[in-house]
Amino acid sequence: MPEFEATAEGYFVARQTRTKLILPPDLATEPVDMLGPDGVRLISAPFGLGGEGVTL
């Protein structure tokens, strides 16, 4: 389970994981930013949230 740290701007950042993840303060208006272990960066807005995960 990744640990998130909160920034002063309201973002939540997971740095100590294979895939780096930045969650915005408002998922409805801002994209999620992911950096994979292969260096590929994905920036996308969530399409849906469910009990088993997130669809981007």
C-alpha positions as CSV (number, residue, x, y, z in Angstrom):
1,M,0.0,0.0,0.0
2,P,1.6,3.3,-1.0
3,E,2.0,6.1,1.4
4,F,1.0,9.5,0.3
5,E,2.3,12.9,1.5
6,A,0.1,16.0,1.3
7,T,1.5,19.2,-0.2
8,A,0.7,22.7,0.9
9,E,-1.3,23.1,-2.3
10,G,-3.6,20.1,-1.5
11,Y,-2.0,17.5,-3.7
12,F,-1.2,14.0,-2.6
13,V,2.0,12.5,-3.8
14,A,3.3,8.9,-3.6
15,R,7.1,8.9,-4.1
16,Q,8.3,5.7,-2.5
17,T,6.7,3.4,-5.0
18,R,7.6,2.0,-8.4
19,T,5.0,4.2,-10.1
20,K,5.1,7.8,-8.9
21,L,1.6,9.2,-8.5
22,I,0.3,12.7,-8.0
23,L,-3.4,13.1,-7.1
24,P,-4.9,16.6,-7.4
25,P,-7.0,18.2,-4.7
26,D,-10.1,18.0,-7.0
27,L,-10.3,14.9,-9.2
28,A,-13.3,16.3,-11.0
29,T,-11.4,19.2,-12.5
30,E,-7.7,18.2,-12.6
31,P,-5.8,15.3,-14.0
32,V,-3.9,12.5,-12.2
33,D,-0.1,12.5,-13.0
34,M,1.7,9.1,-13.1
35,L,5.3,8.3,-13.8
36,G,6.0,4.6,-14.5
37,P,9.2,2.8,-13.6
38,D,10.0,2.7,-17.4
39,G,10.0,6.5,-17.5
40,V,6.7,6.8,-19.3
41,R,4.6,9.7,-18.0
42,L,0.8,9.5,-18.1
43,I,-1.5,12.4,-17.4
44,S,-5.2,11.7,-17.5
45,A,-8.5,12.7,-15.9
46,P,-10.4,9.9,-14.1
47,F,-13.3,8.5,-16.0
48,G,-14.8,6.6,-13.1
49,L,-14.1,5.5,-9.6
50,G,-15.2,2.1,-8.2
51,G,-14.7,-0.2,-5.3
52,E,-11.9,-2.1,-7.2
53,G,-10.0,0.8,-8.7
54,V,-9.9,3.8,-10.9
55,T,-10.6,3.9,-14.7
56,L,-8.4,6.5,-16.5
